[in-house]
Amino acid sequence: MPQSLDYLKETPSQTAGPYVHIGLAPGAAGFDIYGQELGWDIAGPNAQGERIRVEGLVIDGTGSPVKDVLLEAWQANAAGIYAHPEHAGAVEDGFRGWGRVITDFATGEWGFDTVKPGSVPGRNGTVQAPHINLWIVARGINVGLNTRLYFEDEAEANAADPVINMIEWENRRQTLIARRNETDGKVVYRFDIRLQGENETVFFDI
């Protein structure tokens, strides 16, 4: 007589609690563990291209800023090349292309300095518009959220981007566009991430 198979149950999901900052950004939590926080320097001093700052809020379904968020960013350099062992020598010395920031515990604002990335190759010979990949974790989020930041002054490239064009509703595409302005002579792109509700940011299942 065949025996029945017993399957293990799925482990219960758990949101990122307050310890996420101690483990991933300990300096912000008041722990002087590292001489330099891991991942804060995205571009490095030798990176070519336009220096920019990216700022924003993560906003919940009630319209309130979430104040305990951790974000990770990945991007190519100004020539559209990612820092990867396969591209050794093709990116500037010190260019990481990756960074980690947390929101201000009082205001919910987050931000980082970097260089504006270039267009990168896509699948099947396509070209992706300049963008920054973002991963978001916080209390209340069971699984990290993946999204992208595109630049409003790259309208032609955005219109041809294969990832943006996968989004069926054109009005939703606008939730991925960062708005350009200048503050004290510095180029700043504003990108607010809405977790729920009206104008909810598009998140990708990757």
Order of alpha helices (4+ residues) and beta strands (2+ residues): alpha-beta-beta-beta-beta-beta-beta-beta-beta-alpha-alpha-beta-beta-beta
